[in-house]
Amino acid sequence: MTKKLMAALVLFFCGIAVGRAVQPASKVYEMRTYTAADGKFDAVNARFRDHTLKLFEKHGMKNVGYWTPSEGPLVGTTLIYILEHESRDAARKSWAAFSADPDWQKAKAASEANGRIVAKAESVFLTATDYSPIK
């Protein structure tokens, strides 16, 4: 192999490596599951419908989808949703800004005037596989 060819190959592979290094990190997804307090499922859905989705978007969280179980013991008590974030760090910053937002605090206080409406909240961060249609 000539020195010229060797140099060209080194530059080519370095270019590939640099290109991969500067590509943005994959987005992360957060799956959250909320269990409503007894008799408060409608209030949970109303708060999301009327306030929360807009506030998530305001703070950089993309609403991917919202679901409720259609059979089994979780019917009428459980809300499952997925948010998209640019990164885990972006998620932390978005959640901090959302929590401090006066509009959120007002909506939360109003929806909980007669007691808490969420009994349990769980969060799992997900990374799309290389074969997932959502990347």
Summary of the structure (lengths in Angstrom):
residues: 135
radius of gyration: 21.7
end to end distance: 39.8
largest distance: 79.8
contacts: 331
relative contact order: 0.22
helix: 45%
strand: 24%
